[in-house]
């Protein structure tokens, strides 16, 4: 069964909106402030204060890596939006572009999650 063009365009649009929603959180809060205490503070508000400090220290320590991941994410998003704006959009190119956005978002999220895990290891094995 082959999907009709309007349905395919609708699905691509919905996927784009979904990805945009996910990406918005990272780009909105991280933006150019990656590695600054404000971003780290915002990212760890819900943690217990001592643990939050450990996580913030890890995030700030990986600021360059996180900044690079965010830049990659922005580039991937720009490519996806450029392809989606073509008339007509190329579904295969969009499949690849949306996969690139997901991968770039995953890299940024992984850095943050690894910072949390590294902080948890430090909390469980404090240096004396």
C-alpha positions as CSV (number, residue, x, y, z in Angstrom):
1,X,0.0,0.0,0.0
2,X,1.4,3.4,-1.0
3,X,0.6,6.5,1.1
4,X,-0.9,9.4,-0.8
5,X,1.1,12.6,-1.1
6,X,-1.1,14.6,1.2
7,X,-0.8,12.0,3.9
8,X,2.9,11.8,3.5
9,X,3.2,15.6,3.7
10,X,1.0,15.5,6.8
11,X,3.2,12.9,8.5
12,X,6.4,14.8,7.6
13,X,4.8,17.9,9.1
14,X,3.8,16.2,12.3
15,X,7.2,14.6,12.7
16,X,8.8,18.0,12.1
17,X,6.6,19.6,14.8
18,X,7.3,16.8,17.2
19,X,11.1,17.2,16.7
20,X,10.8,20.9,16.9
21,X,9.1,20.6,20.3
22,X,11.9,18.3,21.6
23,X,14.6,20.4,20.2
24,X,13.1,23.7,21.4
25,X,13.8,22.8,25.0
26,X,17.5,22.3,24.4
27,X,18.0,25.3,22.1
28,X,15.8,27.6,24.1
29,X,17.5,26.9,27.5
30,X,21.0,26.1,26.3
31,X,21.3,28.5,23.5
32,X,24.5,30.5,23.7
33,X,24.6,30.1,27.5
34,X,25.9,26.5,27.4
35,X,28.5,26.0,30.1
36,X,27.4,29.1,32.0
37,X,26.2,28.7,35.6
38,X,22.7,30.0,34.6
39,X,22.2,27.0,32.2
40,X,23.6,24.5,34.7
41,X,21.4,26.0,37.5
42,X,18.3,25.9,35.3
43,X,19.0,22.3,34.4
44,X,19.4,21.1,38.0
45,X,16.8,22.9,39.9
46,X,14.9,19.8,40.8
47,X,17.9,18.0,42.3
48,X,18.8,17.9,46.0
49,X,21.1,21.0,46.5
50,X,24.4,19.1,47.1
51,X,23.8,16.7,44.2
52,X,22.7,19.6,42.0
53,X,26.1,21.3,42.7
54,X,27.9,18.2,41.6
55,X,25.8,17.9,38.4
56,X,26.4,21.6,37.6
57,X,30.1,21.2,38.0
58,X,30.0,18.2,35.6
59,X,28.0,20.2,33.0
60,X,30.3,23.2,33.2
61,X,33.3,20.9,32.9
62,X,31.8,19.6,29.6
63,X,30.7,23.0,28.3
64,X,32.8,22.8,25.1
65,X,31.5,19.4,24.3
66,X,28.0,20.4,25.0
67,X,28.4,23.6,22.9
68,X,29.6,21.6,20.0
69,X,26.7,19.2,20.3
70,X,24.2,22.1,20.4
71,X,25.9,23.6,17.3
72,X,25.5,20.3,15.5
73,X,21.9,20.1,16.5
74,X,21.2,23.6,15.1
75,X,22.9,22.7,11.8
76,X,20.8,19.5,11.5
77,X,17.6,21.4,12.2
78,X,18.5,24.1,9.6
79,X,19.0,21.4,7.0
80,X,15.8,19.7,7.9
81,X,13.8,22.9,7.7
82,X,15.5,23.8,4.4
83,X,14.5,20.4,2.9
84,X,11.0,20.6,4.3
85,X,10.5,24.0,2.6
86,X,11.4,22.7,-0.8
87,X,8.7,22.4,-3.4
88,X,8.1,19.6,-3.5
89,X,10.0,18.2,-0.4
90,X,12.0,15.1,-1.0
91,X,10.7,12.5,1.5
92,X,13.9,10.4,1.4
93,X,16.1,13.5,2.1
94,X,13.7,14.4,4.9
95,X,14.0,10.9,6.4
96,X,17.8,11.3,6.5
97,X,17.6,14.9,7.8
98,X,15.1,14.1,10.6
99,X,17.3,11.1,11.6
100,X,20.3,13.6,11.8
101,X,18.2,15.9,14.1
102,X,17.3,13.0,16.3
103,X,21.0,11.8,16.5
104,X,22.2,15.4,17.2
105,X,19.6,15.8,19.9
106,X,20.6,12.4,21.4
107,X,24.2,13.5,21.6
108,X,23.4,16.7,23.5
109,X,21.0,14.8,25.8
110,X,23.7,12.1,26.4
111,X,26.2,14.6,27.5
112,X,23.7,16.0,30.1
113,X,22.7,12.5,31.2
114,X,26.3,11.4,31.5
115,X,26.9,14.5,33.7
116,X,24.1,13.3,36.0
117,X,25.6,9.8,36.2
118,X,29.1,11.1,36.8
119,X,27.8,13.3,39.6
120,X,26.0,10.4,41.1
121,X,29.2,8.4,41.1
122,X,30.9,11.2,42.9
123,X,28.1,11.5,45.4
124,X,28.4,7.8,46.2
125,X,32.2,7.8,46.4
126,X,33.2,11.2,47.9
127,X,36.9,12.2,47.7
128,X,38.5,12.6,51.1
